[in-house]
Amino acid sequence: MITGARREGARWPRPQFLTARSDGPVAFSDSGWRWWLIEGHAALPARTIDHYFRTGDSSGITLLREKAAKSRRFYRIAPTTLPDSPHYFAKQMTLPPRKRLGALLGRSNPLVGYSHGTAELSHNLALNEQTAHGVRAFAFGEYFRGGLPVQQVLLQEYLVDWQPFDAVWKLHEDNATLRRTLLLQFFDMLVSLRDTGISHLDLHPGNVMVSPDLQAPLRAIDCGQMSMEADPAISAALHLGVFLHELNGKRASPAPELEDGACRLLYGLVGAEAGFATAERLLPLLVRHSTKKPFSRRRLLRHKPDKLKLDAVEKQLHKLSQRRRLPAPAAHAPGIASRQEQRLIASLDDMVTAMR
């Protein structure tokens, strides 16, 4: 038993992956929070943030940012009792009523929602255990009301000095060698996702983290939407399309050379798959258009390649693009590459040459 913690009875049904993989639930105080400890040394950071929730004492706690009217809060935890211990990252989620039952049972579907903390924990564990591109999870906290979780906290590894892919990309726009290395590492990540059947569903450059050691594998974060049931060819097209659309400044009319380069990468990933022909036609649409909500990437993955109606997908994406205010880089004339895009195309060509 953990010193100073009280073991709680199993008052609520919890998903099997949680009860089998962690020690809990335990309570450190009368804060109302209950904790599932996944790694042995997780008690210290979990106790630190539990104390913050109970007393408001922010010693060892740094609020990094808030999102969506405070429904998401992100913290860095540096326990003061052991100053030499590693830092931790905590993501606190307030659950809307529709997602609470899904979070309780560990289910994800249109009725109970997808992006609750229970699902994200499950996805993080799968990504970290099955690939080299995940982030370690240490503990999971829950606050219940009326028999359902209303808040959850995911306690993870803190990636010290890591930066988002797009930040590193922009910082080194004149370094062709480093950019080629980054793209080769991204390709390695896509190979791992293909081999394990994982579709991230939000693999944009801000969710791909780069280590200060450029030889280290890239890491994927923000895994709440992940799917494990997607056609590999369509999933690879979605990963590439979302990533390159954002990396290209969300241009609505990318140069044909960029679309050609994307298709060459897709062939290297899934050229032998039965769904490749459909994925190859889909990919340019995803490079041209934003697939953010209200477009459903998950619905796209539900279709088998031979059942996917690409004409309807193109019409929907085009219609949504017309409604959005496009950023300044997207205002270039169709087919005329900007300097930013020319460098991206050159980097893709350089990468493909290096892979031969």
N, C-alpha and C positions, 0 to 999 in steps of 0.2 A: 504494500500500500504506500502511496506517495505521502511523505511527511506533510502534515498540515492540510491535507485534502480529505474530503468526505465522499465516500463512494455512494452514488445515487442508484436507486433501484431502477429497473427497466420499466418506467411508467408509460413509455410511448413506444409504438412499433418503430423500429429503425431498420434501414436497409442492411442486408446481410454483409455487403462489402465493408460497411462501417464497423459493425460489431465484431467481425472476424479479424479486421486488420488493426484495430486500435484498442487501447485500454480506456474504459470509461463506461458510462459517463461519471465524471468526478466534479465536485464543487469545491472551489478554493475559499469561498466566502458566502455571504448572504446576498450577493449581487443579483442572484437569479440566473446567472450564466452557468451552463453545464458544458464540460469540456471532454473531448475525445482526444487522447494522446496517441499519436501515431509513431513517434520516435521517443526514445528513452529520455532525452534531455529537453523535451518539449515543455515540461512542467514549468520551468522558470519563465520563459517568455509568455506562456499562457497565464501564469499567475500575475505577471506584470501588467498585462492588458486587462485582466479581470479586476485588478486593484484600481486601475484607471476608470473603468466603467462604474465601479462602486463608489469611488471617492472623488473622482475628477482630478486626482493627483497625476500630473503628466510627467513625473520623473521617469526618464527612460523611454518616453513616448514622443514621437514627432509626427504630427499630422502632415502628410505629404500633399494631399489634395482631396477635394470633394467633387462629386459628380452628381448630376441629375437631382438637383434640389436636396442634396445631402442623403440621397438613397444609397450612395456608395461613398465610403470613406477609406482612405489608404494611409497606413501608418508605417513608420520604421520603429522597431522596438530594439532598444539597447539596454538590457537589464542592468540596473545600477549596482546590484549586489555582487555581480561578477563582471567588472568592467572589461575584462579580457575575453569575455564570451562573444561569439559571433552575433551579428545583428540579424534581425528577422523582419520579414515583410508581412503585414496583416491587411487583409481586405475585409471590410465590414459591409454587410449587405442588409438593407431593410427590405423585407419581402412584402409585395402587395398581396392582398387576400387571395387572388387567383393562384398564386404560386405556392401557397403554404402547404397544401395537401401534397403536392408533388415533392416539396422539400422534405416533408415528413416521411414519405414512403420511398424516396429516392427514385421517383418516376419522372419522366420527361415526355410530354406530348402536348398537342395544341390546347387541351382543356386545362391542364395544370401548369403549363409553362415549361420553358427549357432552361433559362439562365438563372437558376437558384443555386445557392451555395453547395447543396448536397451533390448536384450534378457536376459542378465545377471541381469539387474534391475528387469525385470518381474519375473524371477526365484527366485531372492532373496526375493522379496515381497511375493511370494507364499510360499516359504519354511518357512519364518519367521512367516507368519500368520497362516499357517496350521499345523505347528509342533513347538516343543520347541527347534529345532536344527538349526535355521537360525540366520542370523546376520541382525540387523536393517539397513535399508537404509535411509539416511537423505536427500540427494540431488543428482541431476543428471545434469551434464554440457555437452554442445555440442558446437563444433566449426564447422561452415558450410563453404563450398566452392562450388560454382557452384550449389547451391540448395541442396547439399547432405552433411551429416555430415562426416567430415574427422577425427575428434578426439572426443572422449567422455571421461567423467570422472564420476566414480561412487563413491559417498561419503558415507561412512558407519561408523558404530560403530567400535571403536578401542578396540580390545580385550586385555586389559592390563594384562600382565603376563600370558596369555594363551600360551600353547605350542602345537606343532603338536603331534599327537598320537604316532608316531614312536619315537620321541625324548624322551617322557616320558617313553615309553616302554623300550627303551635301557637303560635309566638312572636307572631303577628299575628292572633289570633282575633277582635279587635275592629276590625280594619281591613278593611272590606268591599271597598274599592277595590283594595287590594293582593291580596286573595284572588281577586277577579275576574280580575285581571291574571295571577295564577299559573295559574288554570284555563284561561284563554284560551291561554296559552303551552303548557300541557299538550295542549290540543286541537290546536294547531299541530304538536306533536310527533307526535300520533296520525295526523294527515293525512300527514306525511312518511313514517311507517312504512307506512301504507296504500299510498301512491303507489309505494313502492319494494319492496313485498311482503315486508317484514321483520316477523317476529314475535319480540319480545324474549323472551317466555316467563317473565320474572320482573320485570315492570315495576311493582314496588310503590313506594310513595313514598320508601323509603330508597334506591332505585336510580335516582332521578331527582334530578339536582343543579341547584341554583338559584344563579345568579351574583350577586355583590354589585351588579352592574349589572342591574337588573331588566328592562332592555330586551333583554338577551342571550338567545338561545335556550337552553332547558333542554338538559341533557346526560344521556344514559343511560349507566350504568356496569354492570359485572358481566354481560358479554355471553356468557358461556360456553355458555348453553343456547340461543342464538338459532336460529331456523329461517327459511329463505327459501322454504319450500314450503307455505304455508298459505292456505286460503280467506280472502280479505280480510274478509268479514263476520264469520266465526267468530274470526279473529285480532283484529279490533277489539273484539268482545265480550269476549274474554279480557283484552285490555289494560285495558279500562274496568272490568270486573268485579273483577279482581285489585286494581287501583289503588283503587277506591272502597270495596271491602270493608276494606282496610287503613286507608284514610284515615278511615273511619267507626268506627275502634276495633274492628274485627272483630266487629261486632254480628251475632248469628245471626238476629235478627228485625228487620231494618231497616224503617223507616216506608215505606209504599207510595209516598209522594211522592219518596223517594230513588230507588226503582226506576223510577218514571215519568221522573224527571229524567235518569237514566242512559240510558233508552231514547230520549229525545229527542236526546241527544248521539250515540247510536249511529246514529240516522236521519240526522243531519247528516253523519256520517262515511261511511256505506255504504248509505244508503237506496235507492240505485239498483242495488245488487248483487243478483244472483239469490238469494243465500243469506240475505238480510236477515230474512225471516220466521222462519227457524230461529234466527238469531242473536238476534233480539228476544225469543224465548222462552227462550233460553239465558241471556241477560244477567242477569235477576233471580236465577237460581240462583247465579251467580258473585258477585253483590253480597251474597247471604245467607251463603254458605258459604266456608270456607277451601278453597283448592285446592292447598295444600302437600302434599308427599309424605305418604302413599303414593299419593295421587291423581296421575295423570299428565296434565299439561297437554298434553304433546306428543302423547299418544295421542288426546286430544280434537281436536287439529288435523289428525290424519291422516284423519278422516272427512270426506267431502263432506257439505254441509249436509243434503241429502235422505236421507242414510244415517245421520245422527246420531240415536241413540235417546235422546231427552231424558228419558223416564221412567226409564230405567236410570241415566242420569247423575245425576238427582235423587235416586234411592234410594241410590246410592253416596255422594254428597256428604252426604246426611242421616245415613247410617250412620257415616261418618267424623266428622262433627260431634259425634255423641253420644259418641264415644270420647275426644274432646279435652276438656281442661279449658278452658272458655271464660274469657277475661279479664273482669274486673269490668264494663267498659262493655257487655258483651254480655248482662248479666243483666237488662236492662230488660224489662218486659212487652211481648209482641208488639204491634207497631203503635203504641206510644207512643214518640215521638221524644225522645231526650235533648237537653239543651241543645246539646251538641256536634253532634249530628245535625241539629238545627234550623238551626244556622248553616251546616252543609254544604249542606243543601237550599236555604237562602236564597242561598248563593253560586252554586249551580248555576243557580237561576232568574235571578239577576242576570246571569250569564254568557250564558245563552241569549238573554235580552233584548238584551244588548249586541251579539250576533251578528246580530240581525235587520236 
